[in-house]
Each structure stands twice: as structure tokens, then as C-alpha cells.
Amino acid sequence: MKRFCVVLFSICLSLMVYAQKIVFTPQWTPQAQFAGYYVAYEKGFYDEAGVEVEFQHPSVSYSAFNRLLEGSSDIITQQLVQAMISIDGGFPLVNILQTAQRTALAIVSRTNNIRTLEDLKGKKVGVWKSGFADVARIMDVEKDLNINWIPSLLHNASLFVSGAIDASMCMTYNEYLQIKAAGYDDKPVFRLADTEYDYPEDGLYTSEEFYRKHPEKVKAFAKASQRGWEWAHAHPEEALDIVMKWVKKERVPTNRIIQQNMLDEILRLQYEAGEDRPSFQLKRETLDNLSALLLKYRRIQEPITMEILIGGEQ
């Protein structure tokens, strides 16, 4: 009877641990941008943390943030600026892990005639219709560039290659790789990471409501995710194998070379300048500076403090 009670208790405990399955949605379909999460899943890090995880990827019409907003996803990846704007707009988010420490935003020129930021004055520059370029637009105003922004719904390399624009906004781990592959690998590129507009981007977020209801579950997910990224840093080739497994499963049109380049850049962006390992934390000073910039240019109406962003735990 004693042994039976012990077994029954263990079963009940296991059921309690797995009672709350976490639905996780990255920002896009499977790619190396999310390698650490696929690693954590495939290597059993989520299981070891006592977290059952289901991946549900978004679509063009149903974004990761929309899924979180409607309650069909529990945790998502999101860029810091977009998270701050969402919080200011009345949807409380909690940052549970900061992966990227530097910005991947860049502007790549189509010709060699544009060699400095000042050369972009009045030029037509492609940009995402869905956002992501708030800091670049602020830079445009502060540098008095008067850029003619040309929005594109999907923002691939087609406008750039066709000559419809003079330059294009891009992520150095995504669109920039497409542009280089199209034969424009020798053109000038202006990385915001080389300017005073170098702010962190990707992180893990959940709603404040979900965080309050399941704090230990959320923390376990974040810790296991960090472990996945650390493993990816130590074993990049094996991590790429795992990414390609997910890519093939979801039938994403890409190849290993593209994903290799993406993974290299994603891992690089997780290091702060001068540091020899990723911290996976957001610095208060960095957040305060970004909040002040967004406030100045009316992207937000109230300051976003560290206490607000991480659920009042610092």
C-alpha cells in the first residue's frame, strides 16, 4: 500500500506538471532565427524542465502577436521595440528572455553611388509594410535624410532587384542574405549596429496575465530556451541539422547554406560588443535610452521601465 501511494503521488505530480501545456509561436515559419528553441525541444531540455511545449507557427494573416492577443498562443518571440509599443497600446507583455543584444537592421544600397548615410537623402528605400523599422525612421528624422519610404507587404528582394527602389531596409540575417544571393554582395550596406541606434531586438514574451497565472512554468520555459541557445553556440553544426529537420517538416522553401548564414548572424547578434558570451538579459540603461527615444518621437506615450517590461521582478 505504501509503494502504491508513492507511485500514485508521482503520477499525480507528473500530471500537475504537464497540466499546462505551453503553446509557443515564433515570429515566422521554421528558420535558424529560432534555432535555440528547436534545439531545446529536440534535445529534451523542455521535458527536463517539466514543460510540455507545442510549436504553432504563424502566417502572414495570423501573426504571433495576434495569436498571443487572442489567447491561442502562450509565449511568442517578439522584437523589443514592437513589444514596448504593444505595452504602451494597452496590452501588457512580459519579457522573459532577451536573446538578441544588437540590432540586425541595415540599409543596403542598390548602387555604388550611395556610400554614406547622407547619400540616402531623398532616396527611395524599401521598408516592411508591417513595421519593424521604427528606429530607422527615427534615424531618418534625426539625420534629416528625408527618405522616401516605399512599403512592401512581404518585403523580399524583388523591388530591390527590379530597380524600383534605390536601397532597401533589411535584416542582416534575412533580407540582406537574399539580396547578396541575387548578386548584390558588393554593394554598400549601412548597419544600424554601427551607429547610436544599436538597440536589442528579439526576445521571448508572454502576456502579463499568463505570467501571473503560471510564473514557474514560464520561468522553466525561459531557462530551457536559454539552455537551447547555449547549446547552439557550442554546437552550431548540430543545431543547423535540427533547424533543417524543422524546415523540411514544414516544407519551408530554403536551403542549408541560407540557414547556415542566418544562424551565424543570429548567434553573432546575441553577443554584446566586447563580451565573450551572451548574457540573455536586457540592461536597464539600454531600455531607458530606447524608451526615451520612442517617447521623444511619439512611438509610445508613457515611459516603459524595466519593472513594467519584466513583470516587476527587478
Backbone hydrogen bonds, N-H to C=O, Kabsch-Sander energy under -0.5 kcal/mol:
donor,donor_aa,acceptor,acceptor_aa,energy
5,C,1,M,-2.3
6,V,2,K,-2.0
7,V,3,R,-2.4
8,L,4,F,-2.7
9,F,5,C,-2.6
10,S,6,V,-2.2
11,I,7,V,-2.3
12,C,8,L,-2.5
13,L,9,F,-2.5
14,S,10,S,-2.3
15,L,11,I,-2.5
16,M,12,C,-2.1
17,V,13,L,-2.2
18,Y,14,S,-2.2
19,A,16,M,-0.6
21,K,19,A,-0.8
22,I,52,E,-2.9
23,V,21,K,-0.6
24,F,22,I,-0.7
24,F,54,E,-2.9
25,T,75,I,-2.5
34,F,31,Q,-2.1
35,A,32,A,-1.7
37,Y,34,F,-1.2
38,Y,34,F,-1.4
39,V,35,A,-2.6
40,A,36,G,-2.1
41,Y,37,Y,-1.8
42,E,38,Y,-2.9
43,K,39,V,-3.0
44,G,41,Y,-0.9
45,F,40,A,-1.6
46,Y,40,A,-1.4
48,E,44,G,-2.4
49,A,45,F,-1.3
50,G,47,D,-1.6
51,V,46,Y,-2.7
53,V,51,V,-0.6
54,E,22,I,-2.8
56,Q,24,F,-2.4
59,S,62,Y,-1.8
67,R,63,S,-2.0
68,L,64,A,-2.1
69,L,65,F,-2.9
70,E,66,N,-2.2
71,G,67,R,-0.8
71,G,68,L,-0.6
72,S,67,R,-1.9
73,S,67,R,-1.4
74,D,23,V,-2.7
75,I,23,V,-1.8
76,I,205,Y,-2.7
77,T,25,T,-1.3
78,Q,203,G,-2.0
80,L,201,E,-1.0
83,A,79,Q,-2.3
84,M,80,L,-2.4
85,I,81,V,-2.2
86,S,82,Q,-2.2
87,I,83,A,-2.4
88,D,84,M,-2.3
89,G,85,I,-1.6
90,G,87,I,-1.6
91,F,86,S,-2.3
94,V,206,T,-2.8
95,N,309,L,-3.5
96,I,94,V,-0.6
96,I,204,L,-2.4
97,L,204,L,-1.0
98,Q,280,F,-1.3
99,T,97,L,-0.7
99,T,202,D,-0.9
100,A,202,D,-1.9
101,Q,269,L,-2.6
102,R,269,L,-1.2
106,A,170,C,-2.0
107,I,190,F,-2.1
108,V,168,S,-2.5
109,S,188,P,-2.9
110,R,166,D,-2.6
114,I,111,T,-0.8
115,R,113,N,-0.8
119,D,116,T,-0.7
120,L,117,L,-1.7
121,K,118,E,-1.6
122,G,145,L,-2.0
123,K,120,L,-2.3
125,V,123,K,-0.6
125,V,148,N,-2.1
126,G,167,A,-2.4
127,V,150,I,-2.0
129,K,152,S,-2.2
131,G,128,W,-0.9
137,R,133,A,-2.4
138,I,134,D,-2.0
139,M,135,V,-2.3
140,D,136,A,-2.1
141,V,137,R,-1.7
142,E,138,I,-2.8
143,K,139,M,-2.5
144,D,141,V,-1.0
145,L,140,D,-2.5
146,N,140,D,-0.6
148,N,123,K,-2.7
149,W,147,I,-1.0
150,I,125,V,-2.8
152,S,127,V,-1.8
161,V,157,A,-2.8
162,S,158,S,-2.4
163,G,159,L,-0.8
163,G,160,F,-0.9
164,A,159,L,-1.4
165,I,159,L,-0.8
166,D,124,K,-2.2
167,A,124,K,-1.7
168,S,108,V,-2.2
169,M,126,G,-2.9
170,C,106,A,-2.3
172,T,104,A,-2.2
174,N,171,M,-1.8
176,Y,171,M,-2.1
177,L,174,N,-0.8
178,Q,174,N,-1.5
179,I,175,E,-2.5
180,K,176,Y,-2.4
181,A,177,L,-2.2
182,A,178,Q,-1.2
183,G,180,K,-1.7
184,Y,179,I,-1.7
187,K,184,Y,-1.0
190,F,107,I,-3.3
191,R,189,V,-0.7
192,L,105,L,-2.3
193,A,105,L,-0.5
194,D,191,R,-1.7
195,T,192,L,-1.8
198,D,195,T,-0.7
199,Y,197,Y,-1.2
203,G,78,Q,-1.6
204,L,97,L,-3.1
205,Y,76,I,-3.0
206,T,94,V,-1.7
207,S,74,D,-0.6
208,E,92,P,-2.0
211,Y,207,S,-2.4
212,R,208,E,-2.3
213,K,209,E,-1.8
214,H,210,F,-2.3
218,V,214,H,-2.4
219,K,215,P,-2.4
220,A,216,E,-2.3
221,F,217,K,-2.1
222,A,218,V,-2.4
223,K,219,K,-2.6
224,A,220,A,-2.3
225,S,221,F,-2.2
226,Q,222,A,-2.5
227,R,223,K,-2.0
228,G,224,A,-1.8
229,W,225,S,-2.1
230,E,226,Q,-2.6
231,W,227,R,-2.1
232,A,228,G,-1.9
233,H,229,W,-2.1
234,A,230,E,-1.7
235,H,231,W,-2.2
239,A,235,H,-2.4
240,L,236,P,-2.1
241,D,237,E,-1.9
242,I,238,E,-1.8
243,V,239,A,-2.2
244,M,240,L,-2.6
245,K,241,D,-1.5
246,W,242,I,-1.7
247,V,243,V,-2.6
248,K,244,M,-2.5
249,K,245,K,-1.9
250,E,246,W,-2.1
251,R,248,K,-0.7
252,V,247,V,-2.4
254,T,252,V,-1.3
259,Q,255,N,-2.1
260,Q,256,R,-2.6
261,N,257,I,-2.3
262,M,258,I,-2.2
263,L,259,Q,-2.7
264,D,260,Q,-2.4
265,E,261,N,-1.9
266,I,262,M,-2.8
267,L,263,L,-2.6
268,R,264,D,-1.8
269,L,265,E,-2.2
270,Q,266,I,-0.5
270,Q,267,L,-1.0
271,Y,268,R,-1.6
275,E,272,E,-2.2
287,L,283,K,-2.3
288,D,284,R,-2.8
289,N,285,E,-2.2
290,L,286,T,-2.2
291,S,287,L,-2.9
292,A,288,D,-2.2
293,L,289,N,-1.9
294,L,290,L,-2.6
295,L,291,S,-2.3
296,K,292,A,-2.3
297,Y,293,L,-1.7
298,R,295,L,-1.5
299,R,294,L,-2.8
300,I,294,L,-1.2
305,T,303,P,-0.7
309,L,305,T,-2.3
310,I,306,M,-2.4
311,G,308,I,-0.8
312,G,307,E,-2.9
